[in-house]
Amino acid sequence: MEIFFHGQSCITFEHNGKKVIVDPFINGNKLSDLDSETVEVDYIVLTHGHGDHLGDTEAIAKRTGAKVIGTPELCDYLAGKGVENTHPMNIGGNVAFDFGKVKYVQAFHSNSITEAGKIIYLGMPCGLVFTLGEKVIYHCGDTGLFSDMKLIAERHPADVCFVPIGDNFTMGIDDAAYAVNEFIRPAIAVPIHYNTFPYIEVDVNAFADKVHTKVKILQSGQSVSI
């Protein structure tokens, strides 16, 4: 199975004939290789509602009819925008869809969007565990370091983990490397959420040097095989 990276925290994969996109931040993402007007997906899965994660969800969902999976607050927000095909989930929930299972897990971050000068709260930020046949993908979402990553990994040993490294808004290189080495211990670690904006510019090779497991540094449009 191939999992493709598209800049920031956006990934795509296909399983059981269904196409899935996570955090479709395309327009405004200088690193993205996707076109929001032509990308075709069956599901959109969201970690949280910040603009660099919610991204082009509304437009893609309306054009394709894709089902949006997100927290109840995110689904309600999108329903108010005319997106009707949603499935609300919350932390601890584990649901089997026709492409595989999605489990929502903790992430330590914030979660809101600002419209007309007002902050709209969009529920808890989350990480995602996908179980696709015998393979497991752990997408950490935006998060700081926290010890329950170890529990998540014990319950769901990851074939590949997508981990934020950009610092400032999430874990930086040192904490991300510690999370991978001491808590998650995936077969493959893929760094995400870096170099999209000046605030999160880091040396990705410094992360790879600190990690004890296999690291796959992906450019937009490249994939990791599990």
N, C-alpha and C positions, 0 to 999 in steps of 0.2 A: 504494500500500500504506500502511496506517495502522499505526503502532506506538504502543501506549498505555502511559502511565506510571501507576503505582499507588503512588507513595510509596517512599521510601528508594531501593532499586535494582531494584525489581520492574517489569518490562515484559512486555507481551503483544503477540502479533501472530498473524495467520493467513496461511498461504501453502499453496498446493496443497490447500486444504480441510482443513488440519491446524492446530490451535490450540496455540500454544506459550507457556509462561510461564517467565520467568527470575527466579530468586531470590524465591520466593513467600512473602515475609514479610507476613502479613496480620493475624493475631491479635497484638495488642501493638503494631501499627503505627498510630499515631493518624492518620496521613495516608492510610491505605489506603481505597479506595472499594470493595474487593472483599469478598465473603463466602466464607470458606474452605469452607463447607458446600454452596455452590451453584456455585462456579466450575467450569467444564467445560474441560478441556484434554486434548490428546493427548500432549504432551511437557512435561516439567519439566527445565529446563537450569540447572545450578548453577555459580556461580563459585567458591564455597568454602562452608565449613560453619559459620561463625559464625551465631548464632541469628537475626540480622537479615537473613540470606540463605537459609539452610536453611529457616527459618521453618516453614511448614505443609506442607512437602513430604511427610512421612510420611502425614498424614491425606488429603491430596489424591490422592496416588498410590494409596493403598488404596481410596479411594472410586471413583475414575475409571478405574483401571487404566492411567493414563498411564505412559509410559516415562520413567524418570529418567536423565538424562545427567549424569555428574559424574566426578570423579577416581576411580581405583580404590579409594582409602581411603574416600571418601564412599559409593561404591556398596556396599562391604563393610559399612560401618556401617549403612546403610539395610537391607541384607539381614538383618542381625542384628535389625532391628526388624520384619521380616516383609514388606519391600518387595522383591519378586522381579523385577519388570520393570525392569531397569537396563541401561545401556550405559556401561561404564567408558571414559574417555578420559584423555589426558595431554597435556602441553604439546608442541606441534608436530603433534599428531594432527589430521587433516582428514577428516571422514567425511560422506558423502552420506546423508542420511535422506530420507524421502519428502516432507518439507516444505522441504528445502534442505540446504546444507552447514553444518557446525559445525566450526570450528577453535579449538582451545584454545591460548592464547598466554600469555606471562608476565604476572604482576602481582606487585608487591612489597608483601607484607603478611604476616599470619600466618594460621593456619588450624587451629582446634581447637574442641572443645566440652567443657564440664565437666559430668560426671554423677556424682552421689554423692560430690562432693568430689574427683573424679579428672579430670585433663585428658586428653582423648582426641585424639590427633593425627589430622588428617584430610587429610594430603597437602598438596601445593603449592596456594596460591591461584592463581587464573587469571583472565585476561580471555577474552572470546569474540569471534570473528569469524563472523558469519552471512553466507553468500552465498545470496541468495534470487533466483534468476534472474539478472538483471543488477544487482541492488541489493545493497549491502553495509552491514551494521550492525556497528559495533565497540562492544562493551560492555566498558569498561575493567575492570569489577569494582572491588574495593577495592584501591587502589594508591597508592604514592608516585610521584613523578616519576622516570622513567628514560629514558635516551636510546634504547633499543631500540623505544620507541613509534614512532620515526621509521621504523625498518626494517619494523615491522608495517604501518604506513600505506603505505609504498612498495610492499609486497607486496600489500596489500589496501586500495586507496583507498576511504575510507568515504563513503557518502552521508549517513550520520548516525552520530554518535559520542555515546554516553552516558558522561559523565565525572564522577567524584566531585569535589565541591568543598568538603565540609563541614569540612575540616581535622581536627586532633586524631588521627583514626584513618587518614586518607587525605590526599591532596593538599588544600591549601587553595586559595583563590581565585587567588592569584598563580601557584602552580605549575600549577594546572589550566589557567589561561589561557595560560601558556607552552607547556604540552603541546599545546593546541589550535592555537596560533598558529605554533609552530616545528616541531612534530613530526608531528601527526596531520593537520591541515589538512582537516577534513571539510567537506562542503558545508553541513551543519547540525550544530551542537553542542547537546546537551541536558544541562543540569546535573542530577546525581542525588546521593544520599547526603548530604542536608543537611536541617536543621530538624526532623528526626524526634525528636531528643533534645537536651537542653541543651548537651551537649558539642559538637554539630555545628551549632549555630545560626549562620548567616551571612547576609549581605545578598546575595541571589542577583543583584540588579541590578548590584552591584559587579563580579561576574564578567562579566556581559553587556557592561559598559562597557569591559572590558579585552580582549575577544575581537574579532578582526578579521573573522571569518566570521559567518554568520548564526547567531544563538542563538535557540533556542525554549525558553522557560520554561514548563513544563507543570505544571498542577495535577493532582491525582489524577483519573484518568478521562479526561483530555485526551490527544490524540494528535498525532503529527507525521507528515506525509505525505511519502513518498519515491517 
